[in-house]
Amino acid sequence: MTGPVTLARRTMGAGALVGVAAVASSPQTVLNGGIPATYAQSGVQGVPLSFVLVMFVVALLAVGYVAVSRHVPHGAPFYAQLARGLGPGWGLAGAGVALLGYNSLQVSLFALWSTSLAGLVGAGPWWVWAAAGWLVVLLLGRYPGAANAKLLGALLACEIGIVLAFDIAAFANPADGISLDGFLPSELFIAGGGAGALVFAMAAFAGAEAVPSYGDEARSTRTIVVATFGGFGVLGVLYALTSWAYAAAVGPAGVRAGVPAADPMTILAGTWGPGIGGFGQLLLVTSVLAAMSAFSGIVARYLCALGDEGVLPAGLAAVSPGADGGAPRGGSLAQAGISAVMLAGFAVSGADPMGLMFVWLSSIGAVCIMGLLMVSSWSAVAFFGQGAGSRESVWVRQLLPGAGGVVGVLTLVFMLSNLPMLLGLPDGSPLPFLIAGPVLAVIVVVFVARGRWLKLHRPDVYAQLGRRRVDPLQVRDPRIVGLQL
């Protein structure tokens, strides 16, 4: 054997996978953009509680998803799980929704990256900096997940360090003392405000659920379970703590006014000095770049897996060479092409990068992922109902996924009903559904039609959708390197 035929197997431990989840969520972005915007638009003090509640909701939704991933390891987990649990048509529809969601999240970050960098440098249109970021992400896509995780992990460590330094600065200089009101239900469930806080909190977790996409590269199925729920826990605690700190720095009066006056990096610089404040600004740029790379890797793995199974062209399954395995080269190049087309469209149209591109695409992406988590809960119930996973407890096979499915339906309805608010539109505006709805419908129809074609013309491929098996005799595995036979 002269080279690997699949991704680098058994090369990513729990720490690397937690890093991937946290990098995709981008704590610096949540600190500098999400938390101040949530307080400004909602005017409620219960934002810390919203992160705690959403952490448990997302974790509940992920029980079935992660449990099935132990039995169906796959680079496109939503597709494979829906195909195995509900049928190939559902799996293909899920693949289309996942690609729309993750691509939307990835491209939305180009707006934040480019405007932040342009503000830091003080020159250049946003699309020039977006093009530079696009090139960096493309180059990073050449390296396997474990290699990228080392770079992204180092950036994440600095990023979390800055966030914690901000927390210390905020708690050390409160505007009007430190209060626990942010964790009181009465300060969150307020008419006209609490809904906004919860929706923003849900959007902040988008991307953290993508750990099963690295199923081929994870050292074990247990690693995926630990990393997924560990990522939710780390992010939930960090976001709750940081939003509490921000409220302390702004003060109750500032929160209730709905116009927090303090910039997080200004608070940071006021306590730790301008050097740390400037470093924080720089890390905001690098953290967004890292998140862009993480989402690109997720999309690349989806495209690679779908190409490998014959759903999409086989060229998408091309893998780069490597000593212990490769990176999804075909998927990375295709994702770069998709993002280039989307960026060019926004640039030519003259759209506002932050007001339109960032807000709309990130919101659409968050809704897509929440919908997939909801459907995956019901799919898990069906999958285990077929007799699979008999060693799992009834809690994992039926009760928790069933509860997650119910909670998921309520959560998705809640997000959709508040989508206009999330986009800065009047309540009840049909505009989000008139624009995003047809796009989603076309993508789903294309993938389902592809499934029908495969069923008629390539029934052997159709019968194996979501059932990809890696032949261990054709794959480099670091666990057996140097083994003497």
N, C-alpha and C positions, 0 to 999 in steps of 0.2 A: 504494500500500500504506500503510495507516494504522497498522499495528502488527505485531509479530512473530507468527508462527504456531507457533513452537517455542522451545526454550530458547535462551539467549544463546550464539551460536556463536562459536568461535574466540576466546574471551575469557580462557582460563585457561592460563598457561604452566606449565613444569615446577615452578617454585618454589611456585606456588599449589597444584598438585596434590600435591606432596610434603607441603605443610602440611596438606592435607585428610587424607592418610593418617596422618600423625603425630598429628594432633589426635584422630582417631577412636581410635587406640591409647591416647592419654592417658598420656604419660610420668610425670606427677605421680601418677596413680593407681597405676601400676606401682611407683613408688618408695615411696609411702606405704602401699600395701596389698599388692600382689603380691609384691614382693621380701621384706619381713619375714615374710609368711605362708608363703612358700615355704621359707625357712630354718627357720621355727618348726615346720612340719609334716614337712619332710623330714629335717632334721638333718644334711644333707650340705654339704660345702664346694664342690662342683662346680657350683653354680648359674650362675656366669659362663659355664662351658663349655656348659651347657644352652642358654643364649641364643644362643651362637655356632652350635651344631649346628642348633637350630630355625630360625635365620635362613637357613641353607643349604637346609634341608628345604623351607621355605615358598617360597624363591626357585626351587627346582627344580620344585615343584608349579605355580608360576605361569608357567613358560616357555610351555607350550602355551596357557594361558589368555590371557596377554598377546599372544602371537603371533596368535591367532585374532582378538583384539580389533582388530588392525590392519586386518583384512579384513572384520570384522563390527562396526563401531562401533554401540553401542547403549546406551541408558540402563539396560537390564536385562541386563547382559552374560551372567550365568550362564544365564538363560532363552534368550537368543538363540543362544548358542554351542551349548548342548545341543540346541536345536531344529534347528540347521543341521547338527550333526555326527551326532547319534544319532536324531533324529526329533522331531516336534512334541510327542508325548506326554512324552518325556524333558524337553523344554524347559519344558513346563507344570509338570511335577513339580518341576523345578529352581526355577521361579519361586515355587512354594509354600514350598519349603524355604528359599529366600533370604529371603522375606518373614518367615517365622517366625524365622530366625536373626538378621536385622538388627533386627527389632522387639524381640526378646528382649534383645539387647545394649543397645539404646537405653533400654528401660524399666528394665533392671537398674541403669543409672547414676542413675536418679532416687533410688534408695535411698541411694547413696553421696553424691549431691549434698545431699539433704535432711538426712541425719544429720550430715554435715560442717558444713552451715550452721547447723543447730540447736545443735551443739556450740560453734560459733564465737560465735553470738549468745547462747546459753545459755537459750533459751526457745522454746516452740512445739512441737507434735507434728510428726512427720516429714511427714505428708501435706499440711500447710499449706505447708511449704517446697517440697514436690514440686509442688503446684499453681502456686506462683509460678514455678518453673523451667519447668513446662509452658507457661505463658503466654509466657515469654521465647523459648522455642524456637519456638513458633507464630509470634511476630512476626518472628523471624529468617528463617523460611521464606518470607517475602514477597520476599526479595531474591535476585537471581541468584547463582550460585556464585562468580563473581569478586568480587562485593561482600562476600559472607560470608567469602571467603578472606582478604581484607585484615584484617578484624577477628580472625578465628581465627588468622591468621598472627602478628599482634601479640601475642596471648595466648600462642601457642606459643613465640615468641621469649623472652618472660619466663619461661615454664614451663621451657624447656630451660636458661635461665640459672640458675634456682634449682636445678635438678638438678645442673648442673655445679658450682655453689657448694657443694652438699652433698658432691659427690665430693671437692672440694679439702679441705673440712673433715674428711671421714672419713680421707683419706690423710694429712692433716697431724697427726691425733691417733689413730693406730692403737692398739688395745688391746694388741697383742702383736707389733708389727712388721708389715711388708707382705710377704705371701707370694703366690707364683704357684700355690699348691696348688689354687685354684679352677678352674684350666684343665687340671688333670690328669684323665685318664679314670678313674684309680683312685679319685678323690674324688667322682665322679658315679655311676658304675655300681656302686652298692652296694645290696644286697638291702634292700628296704623303704623306700628313700629316693630313689634316682635317678629312679624312675618318676614320683614326685610332682613333682620339680623340672622334668622335661621337659614334663609335662602343663601345669603352671602357665606355663611359658615359651611353649608353644603358644597358650594363651589370651591371653597378653599381646600377641600380634601380630594378634589378630582386629580387623578393620576396615582394616588397612593394605593389604589386597588390593583395596579397592573403587575404586581410581582409574579403571578402565575404565567405571564408571558415569557418569563425566563425559565420555564420548566425544563427545557433541554440543558440549560447551563447551571441550574441549581444543583448543589451537592446531594440533595435528597428531597423527597416530598415533604418531610418534616421541616426542612429548612424553609420551604415556601410558607407553611403554616405559621411558623415562628416569625418570619420576616413580615408577613402581611399584617398580622395582628400587632406585632411590635411596632410597625410603622404607624398604624392607626393610634396606638397608645402614645408614642413619642410626639406625634403631631398634635393630637388632641390636648395633651397636657401643656405643650409648648404654646399653642395658640390661646388656650384659656389663660395661662399665666401672662402672656404678653398683652392680650387685650385688657386684662385686669390692670396691668402696669400702665398701659396707655390711658385708661380711665382715671387712674390716680394722678397722672401728670396733667391731664386736661382739667380734671375736677368735675364734680356733679353738675355745676352750672353750665360748664362748657358742653357736656354731653347732652343735657336736656335742651340746650339751645339748638342742637343739631348741627353746629358748625365748630367742631374741634379746631382750635387755633394753632396747635403745636405740630410741627413736622417732626417725625421720629428721629431723623438724623440730626436735627437741631437740638433735641433733647439729649441725644447721645453726645454730641460735641460739647454741649454746655457743662457736662460732668467730666467727661474723659479727655476733652481737649479737641482742637480742630483736626489734629492728625488722625485720631480715631474716627472722627466724623467723616473725614474725607475717605478713609479706608472703608467705612461703611457704605458710602456712596459707590465706591468702586466695586465692592462685593455685591451690591444690588445688581450691577451690570453683569458680573460674572455668574451670579446665581441664576439670573434669567437665561443666560446662555446655557448654563448647565441643564436647566429645565427643558429648554428647547431641544438639546441633545438627547435627554432622557425620553421625551415624547417621540422624537424621531426614531429612537431605538425600538420603542414599542410598536410603532407603525411598521417599521422594517421587519420585525419578527412576525407580525400578522401577515404581511405580504409574502414573506418567505414561506411561511407555513401553508398559505393558500396556494402558492405556486407549486409547492411540493406535492400537494394533493390533487393538482389538476384543475382546481377551481379557476385559477388565474394562470396566465402564461408561465411556462416552466422556467423562463429566464429569471423570474423574480426569486426563485429558490437558489440562485447562485450564491456561493459562499466563498469568502476570501480565504487565502491560504494562511496557515498558522501552525506553530509547533504542536499545539495541543488541540487545535480546532479553530474554526474561522468565525467571521462576522457575517451578518446577512447583507452581502454586497448588493445583490439584486434589489432587495427591498429598500436598502438605504438610498440607492440611486433613484428608485421610483418615488420614494417619499420626497427626495430633494426636488424632483420634477414637479410633483404635486404642489409643494410649497412655493416653488418658483412661479407657477402659473397663478396661484392665489395672490401672492404678493404683487405680481405684475398687474393683476386686475385692480387691486386696491390703489396702486400707485397711479395707474393711468386714469382711474376715475376721480382722483383727487380727494378720496375719502379721508376723513379725520382718523388718523391711526389709533388714537386712544378712545375717542368718543364713539367711534363706530367699529373699527376693526377689532380692537381689544375686547370691548364690552360685549359685542354681539357674538363673536366667535367663541370666547371663553364661556359665555352663558349657554350657547348651543351645545358646546362640548360637555359641560357639566350635566345638562339635561339628558344627553345621550347616554352618558355613563351611568347616571342614576337609573334610567329606564332599563339598561342592560343588567344592572345588579338586581333589579326587581324581577325581571324575567328569569334570570339565572337561579333565583331562589325557587321559583315554581319548577324550573327544569331539574333542579337537584332533587326535589320531591319525586318527580317522575322517574329520574335516573335510578335512584335508590329503590323505588317501587318496583323496578324491573328485576330486583334481586341482586344488584351489584352492591358491593361494599357491605357485605353481611357482618363484617367484624366491627363496623361502626355502631355506636350506640343509637338508640331510637331518637335521642335528642338531636344527634347530628344528621340522621337520615330523614327524619320527618318533622319533629316538633319545631326546632329552631329555624330550619328553612321555610316551613309553613308560616311561622310567625313573621319571618323576614319578608315573605311574599306579600302578606297583608300590609305590613308596615311600609313596604316598598310602593304598593299601589297608592296608599295615602300620601306618602312623601312625594311621589311623582305628580299626583293631582295638585298637591300644595305648591310644588315648584312651578308647574305650568300656569296655575292661577295667579301666581305672583311674578311671572316672567316679564310682563310689561314694566313692572316696578324695577326689576333687576336691570332692565335696559334703559331706564330713565324715561319711559313712555307713560301716558295717562293710564289710570286703572281701566282695565277692560279693553284696551286697544287690541284690535285683531292683527296689527301689522306683523308681530313676530311670527304668527302662525301662517300668514299669507306669504311670507318670504321664506322662512325655514321649512315650513310644511311641505311645499312642492319639491324642494331639494331633497329632503329626506325620503319622500315617496318615490322619486325617480331612482335614487340609489337602491332602495329596497327592491323595487320592481326589477331593476337590472340584475341584481344578484339572484333573486328568486327565478327569473327567466333563465339565467345561466344554469340553475339547478334543474329546471325542466328540460333544457337542452341536453344536459348530461344524462338525465334519466332515460331519455329517448335514444340518444346516440352513443353514449358511453356508460351503460348501466353498471359495468364493473367499477368504474370510478365513483359513480353516484352511491353505490352500495357501501363504499368505504369512506365516505365523507365523515370527518371527525374521528377517524379510527387509525390515523397514521401510526405506524410502528417503526422505530429506529432499529436497524440491524446492528447489534453490538459488535459483530465481527467486521463491520466496515467503518467503524468509527473510532477515532482515537479517544481513549479514556485515561485521564491522568492517574486514576487509581490503579491501573495495571501496567503503567509505563515501567519498563525494566524487568517485568516479570519473566522469569526463566521457565521455559516449558521443556 
